[in-house]
Amino acid sequence: MRTVVVGGSSGLGLEIARNRAELGDSVVVTSRDAGRATEVASSLGDGASGVVLDLADPATIAGAFDGIERVDNLVLTAIDRDQNTLEDYDPVAAVRLATIKLIAYTEVVHALRPRLHDESAVVIFGGRAKDRPYPGSTTVSTVNGGVVGMVNSLVTELKPIRVNGLHPGIIGDSPYWAAKPQAVEATRARTPTGRLASMVDIVGAVDFLLTNRGVNGVQLDVDNGWLLM
């Protein structure tokens, strides 16, 4: 099996790539930095490879994948951080995030379409800000809502290939949130289970969406019921 993890050189993407490599997949990870792509691929074993990919420049995406042949699994997890309120709206930052999360994600699927086959599976990361916005999430909430529409559209265009969306809440042990203990604790207190989803939980959710052949067009929220509190 070959699994392509876009954004697989750090954070959640790297944990997903490691898991798929441990399961025996030939893993392809992408990074904007050539050295980082090579370093991570080397750490994943002999079957792994790295691709230099800049999602902020969608016109270069197709060429970046020239050496990739058959693709069994595609996971789109690359993100960019944007703290953009309406009052202090930064259109340049907004365009960058929308380009990365919507236009570039779609272009990756377009570029790899000839390598996908009927039994392939695609998982696209959005986020819970689509349902629970916060001050500064103007662009984040918008693009994560757009991921829902993207998944629904791709289900019809790629059939019978399965396409699902995964929408994490705050991941308590991720590198980004581990550096924000106050926000983590405040969210934990409003979560029914008393704990936040972990990176292991996200990795397991990705495995479920990739391997369960009865699941298609699903928007899977992984937040331990946080939105209900």
Secondary structure, 3 states (H helix, E strand, C coil): CEEEEECCCCHHHHHHHHHHHHCCCEEEEEECCHHHHHHHHHHCCCCCEEEECCCCCHHHHHHHCCCCCCCCEEEECCCCCCCECCCCCCHHHHHHHHHHHHHHHHHHHHHHHHHCCCCCEEEEECCHHHCCCCCCEHHHHHHHHHHHHHHHHHHHHHCCCEEEEEEECCECCCHHHHCCHHHHHHHHHCCCCCCCECHHHHHHHHHHHHHCCCCCCCEEEECCCHHHC
